[in-house]
C-alpha cells in the first residue's frame, strides 16, 4: 500500500507542476492491453527427492490504464489488471504513467511505468491454503502506431515483478508452512490506446 500511496503522491505533484507550466486541456486516455507473461521458474519438486527443477512458464495478462493528459506527451492515471499465474489469479491496481518520446509522427516510442499492489479478489484457494498478493512493479517501453489525436494500436514490452504470499497446510512435522513468491516476468502485450 505504501507504493500505491507514493505513486499517487508523485502523480499529483507532477500534475500540479506540469499543469501550471503548460496549460493543456485535460483529456481522458484509455490504454487497454492483453498478452503473455514469459519467464523461467526454479522450484523444488517433492516427488523427485526435493531436487530443484527449472521450467518455462507462459501466463495470461490483461490490463486497462485510465488517465488524464498532463501535457502533450505525459499521461498519469490508474492501471487495473488480471494476471493468471499457474497457482494464483492476481488483480494488480497501480498508479501509472505513459510518456511519448516524440510529439509528432504516426509511429511513436513511449515509456510506461506502473507501481502498485496485487490483490487476490478473484482467486479461490483450496481448503487450508491462503493466497495474498503483494507489491507490483511494471516498467517498460512500447510502440504506438496511429495518427496523432486518434486511436492507436500499441505493442508493449515490459518487466513485471509481482509478489505473493501463500500459506499452506502444515505437514505432519511442521507448525507452519508458507511460501513467498516473486513472479519475475517479461510481459509482451498488444493493445489499443485512445
C-alpha positions as CSV (number, residue, x, y, z in Angstrom):
1,X,0.0,0.0,0.0
2,X,3.0,2.3,0.6
3,X,4.0,2.0,-3.1
4,X,0.5,2.8,-4.3
5,X,0.3,5.9,-2.0
6,X,3.7,7.0,-3.1
7,X,2.7,6.6,-6.8
8,X,-0.4,8.7,-6.2
9,X,1.5,11.5,-4.5
10,X,4.1,11.6,-7.3
11,X,1.3,11.7,-9.9
12,X,-0.5,14.6,-8.1
13,X,2.7,16.6,-7.7
14,X,3.6,16.0,-11.3
15,X,0.1,17.1,-12.4
16,X,0.3,20.3,-10.4
17,X,3.7,21.2,-11.6
18,X,3.2,20.3,-15.3
19,X,-0.3,21.8,-15.5
20,X,1.0,25.1,-14.0
21,X,3.8,25.2,-16.6
22,X,1.8,24.4,-19.7
23,X,-2.0,24.9,-19.9
24,X,-3.1,21.8,-21.8
25,X,-6.8,20.9,-21.7
26,X,-7.4,17.8,-19.6
27,X,-8.2,14.8,-21.8
28,X,-9.2,11.3,-20.8
29,X,-6.9,8.5,-22.1
30,X,-7.6,4.7,-22.0
31,X,-4.9,2.1,-22.8
32,X,-6.2,-1.5,-22.8
33,X,-3.8,-4.4,-23.4
34,X,-3.7,-8.2,-23.3
35,X,-0.7,-10.5,-23.8
36,X,1.6,-13.0,-22.2
37,X,3.9,-13.1,-19.2
38,X,7.0,-15.1,-20.1
39,X,9.5,-16.5,-17.5
40,X,11.6,-19.3,-16.2
41,X,10.8,-20.7,-12.7
42,X,13.0,-22.7,-10.4
43,X,11.1,-24.8,-7.8
44,X,11.6,-27.8,-5.6
45,X,9.9,-31.0,-6.7
46,X,8.8,-33.0,-3.7
47,X,8.1,-36.0,-6.0
48,X,11.7,-36.2,-7.1
49,X,13.8,-36.1,-3.8
50,X,13.2,-32.3,-3.4
51,X,15.5,-31.6,-6.4
52,X,15.4,-28.2,-7.9
53,X,13.7,-28.1,-11.3
54,X,13.7,-25.2,-13.9
55,X,10.6,-24.8,-16.1
56,X,9.4,-22.3,-18.7
57,X,6.1,-20.5,-17.9
58,X,3.7,-18.6,-20.0
59,X,0.8,-16.8,-18.3
60,X,-2.0,-14.6,-19.5
61,X,-2.3,-10.9,-18.6
62,X,-4.9,-8.3,-19.2
63,X,-4.9,-4.7,-18.0
64,X,-6.5,-1.3,-18.6
65,X,-5.0,2.1,-17.9
66,X,-7.3,5.1,-17.4
67,X,-5.8,8.5,-17.0
68,X,-5.6,12.2,-18.0
69,X,-3.1,14.1,-20.1
70,X,-0.8,16.3,-18.1
71,X,1.0,17.8,-21.1
72,X,1.3,16.9,-24.8
73,X,3.5,13.8,-24.0
74,X,2.7,12.7,-20.4
75,X,-0.4,10.9,-19.1
76,X,-1.0,9.8,-15.5
77,X,-3.7,7.6,-14.2
78,X,-4.6,4.2,-12.6
79,X,-4.0,0.7,-14.0
80,X,-6.3,-2.2,-13.2
81,X,-5.5,-5.7,-14.4
82,X,-5.6,-9.5,-14.1
83,X,-2.6,-11.9,-14.2
84,X,-3.2,-15.6,-14.4
85,X,-0.3,-17.5,-12.9
86,X,-0.3,-21.3,-12.6
87,X,-1.5,-21.3,-9.0
88,X,-2.6,-17.7,-8.4
89,X,-5.0,-15.2,-10.0
90,X,-3.8,-11.7,-9.0
91,X,-5.6,-8.4,-9.6
92,X,-3.0,-5.6,-9.6
93,X,-4.1,-2.0,-9.1
94,X,-1.4,0.6,-9.6
95,X,-0.7,4.3,-10.2
96,X,0.9,4.7,-13.7
97,X,2.3,7.0,-16.3
98,X,2.7,6.9,-20.1
99,X,5.2,9.1,-21.8
100,X,5.7,9.7,-25.5
101,X,9.3,10.3,-26.5
102,X,8.2,12.2,-29.7
103,X,5.4,14.8,-30.2
104,X,4.7,14.1,-33.8
105,X,4.5,11.1,-36.2
106,X,2.3,8.1,-36.8
107,X,4.7,5.7,-35.0
108,X,5.9,6.8,-31.6
109,X,8.1,5.1,-29.0
110,X,6.7,5.5,-25.5
111,X,7.6,4.6,-21.9
112,X,5.3,3.1,-19.4
113,X,5.6,2.6,-15.6
114,X,3.1,1.2,-13.1
115,X,3.6,0.6,-9.4
116,X,1.0,-0.8,-7.0
117,X,-0.3,-3.8,-5.2
118,X,-1.7,-7.2,-6.5
119,X,-4.9,-8.3,-4.8
120,X,-6.5,-11.8,-4.8
121,X,-10.1,-10.7,-5.1
122,X,-11.0,-13.3,-7.8
123,X,-8.6,-16.0,-6.7
124,X,-10.1,-19.1,-5.0
125,X,-7.9,-21.2,-2.7
126,X,-8.0,-24.9,-2.0
127,X,-9.1,-25.8,1.6
128,X,-6.3,-25.0,4.1
129,X,-4.5,-22.6,1.7
130,X,-4.5,-18.8,1.7
131,X,-3.0,-16.7,-1.1
132,X,-2.3,-13.0,-0.5
133,X,-0.9,-10.6,-3.1
134,X,1.9,-8.1,-2.8
135,X,3.9,-5.3,-4.4
136,X,3.8,-5.0,-8.2
137,X,6.2,-3.1,-10.4
138,X,5.9,-2.9,-14.2
139,X,8.2,-0.6,-16.2
140,X,8.5,-0.9,-20.0
141,X,8.7,0.6,-23.5
142,X,6.4,0.3,-26.5
143,X,5.4,1.4,-29.9
144,X,2.2,3.4,-30.6
145,X,1.0,3.1,-34.2
146,X,-1.7,5.5,-35.3
147,X,-2.4,9.1,-36.3
148,X,-1.9,11.8,-33.6
149,X,-5.1,12.6,-31.7
150,X,-6.8,9.3,-32.8
151,X,-6.9,5.7,-31.5
152,X,-3.7,3.8,-31.9
153,X,-2.5,0.2,-31.7
154,X,0.3,-0.5,-29.2
155,X,2.9,-3.1,-28.8
156,X,4.5,-3.1,-25.3
157,X,7.4,-5.0,-23.8
158,X,7.9,-4.6,-20.1
159,X,9.4,-6.2,-17.0
160,X,6.7,-7.3,-14.5
161,X,7.6,-8.1,-10.8
162,X,4.7,-9.3,-8.7
163,X,5.0,-10.6,-5.1
164,X,2.6,-13.1,-3.4
165,X,2.5,-14.9,-0.1
166,X,0.9,-18.4,0.2
167,X,0.1,-20.0,3.5
168,X,-0.1,-23.8,3.1
169,X,-1.4,-26.7,5.2
170,X,1.4,-27.8,7.6
171,X,2.8,-31.3,7.1
172,X,2.8,-33.8,10.0
173,X,6.2,-32.5,11.4
174,X,5.6,-28.7,10.8
175,X,4.0,-26.0,12.9
176,X,3.5,-23.7,9.9
177,X,4.2,-23.8,6.2
178,X,4.3,-20.9,3.7
179,X,5.8,-19.7,0.5
180,X,6.9,-16.2,-0.5
181,X,6.8,-16.0,-4.3
182,X,8.2,-13.3,-6.6
183,X,7.0,-13.6,-10.2
184,X,9.6,-12.0,-12.5
185,X,8.2,-12.0,-16.0
186,X,8.8,-10.4,-19.4
187,X,5.4,-9.1,-20.5
188,X,4.6,-8.8,-24.2
189,X,1.2,-7.0,-24.8
190,X,-0.9,-5.9,-27.7
191,X,-3.3,-3.1,-27.1
192,X,-5.3,0.0,-28.1
193,X,-5.0,3.5,-26.8
194,X,-7.4,6.3,-27.4
